[in-house]
Amino acid sequence: MADPFADGILALLPRLRRFAAGLSRDAVAADDLCQTAIERALRSRAQWTAGTRLDSWMYRIMRNIWIDEVRASTRRAQSFVEEEAGLGIGASGGQEESAMLGDVDKALARLPDEQREAVLLVMVEGWSYKEAAEIVGCPVGTLNSRLVRGRDALMALLGEAA
């Protein structure tokens, strides 16, 4: 049985990939963007009205995802300041505080990528578990597990530094 919606998306795939490549300027990011747009379209299938232009609907979805990703990356980039500026915030200027911040950075660097990502998104950036899971692209339970393991490992590593 023919499915006009799925067939339409399949026919649009080369155009969607080209649009994604133009937005992201990176082949890997373009493939991720295209996949995310198709997944969102499939989840939101009921919102598309048969007989309307599927291509403009798909392009809008992709563009909105791209805008969200750019905003999120800009926000994450703006949340970090020069290392020297961060050392004096809330600190008495003593060497103890500087040493502790250095220990945290070193401990974070030793975590596995998935755990470090979860710790950074939730504990440093302040994302909710649901938002962080969406950013990472995993179920909330998986993110929670990574966060718990990462937090425990971080505390153990910091305990070694003391």
Secondary structure, DSSP 8 states (H G I E B T S, - for coil): ---HHHHHHHHHHHHHHHHHHHHHSSHHHHHHHHHHHHHHHHHTGGGS-TTS-HHHHHHHHHHHHHHHHHHHHHHHHHT---HHHHHTTTS-S-HHHHHHHHHHHHHHHHS-HHHHHHHIIIIIS---HHHHHHHHTS-HHHHHHHHHHHHHHHHHHHHHH-
